[in-house]
Amino acid sequence: MAVYMYWFDTQKHQMPHIHVRYQGAEAVFDLDGRVLDGDLGARAERLIAEWCAERRTELRAAWECAASGKELPWVLPLR
């Protein structure tokens, strides 16, 4: 899975979110791990939800950095 944060993409989703690509598919999730758009399948979506719950504070900090034009910190993978 590849996770991307496009902080400038606020027209469609209007909230902090991530884009996830997996096996040729893409979905958008809020920082709580809820699907906003797309479909990765149940297993992948559960993993993303778990990762978001585990890394919620880091994801929110990354969004704040991006929104203020600062470099994004690395967010660790799921344990």
N, C-alpha and C positions, 0 to 999 in steps of 0.2 A: 504494500500500500504506500502511496505517496500522498503526503498532506501538504497543501499549499494554503497560504493566507494572503488573499488579495485585499488589502485594506481599502483600496480605492473603489472596490466593487460594492457601492452602497445603493445604487439605483434600484436594483432588483431585490436585494435581500434586506437592506436598511437596518442591519444589526451586525454585531460582530459574528463572524462565521469562518468556517474553513471549507476548502474544496478537497475532496479525497478522490484519487484515481486508483482503481483496482481492476485488474484483468480487463482492460479496455472500456470500463464503465466509469462514470463520474457521478458523484453526489455532493450535495452541499449540506453541511450540518451547522447548527448553532453551537456555541461553545459549551452547551450542556449535553451535546451528543444527540440532539433530536434532528431527524432528517427534515430539511427544508425543501429540497428538490433532488430528484434523481433516485436511483435504486442500485445498491451494491449487493443486495441479497442479505438475508437475515443474519448469517454468521458474521459477515464483514461489518454490518451495521452494529451488531452487539459489541464487537471489538472496538469500534470507534467510540461508542457510548461509554465503554469501560475506560478507554484511554482518556476521553474528555473528563470523566469524573475524577480519575487519578491525577490529571494534570490541569485541572480547571484554573488554579491560581496562575500557573505559568502561561496558559493560553490567554488569559485576560491581560496579563502583563505584556505579552507579546503584541496583543492587539493595541494596547495603549502606546507602546513604542512605535508601532507602525503608523498609528493615527497622528502621532506627533513628529513623524519624519525621522525617527531614530532607527538604528539598525535592529533588526529582529533577533532576539536571543534564540538559541537552539532549545527546542523542547524535547526532552528525552522520550524514547519510545515506551510502550507499555511494558511493565515489569512482568 
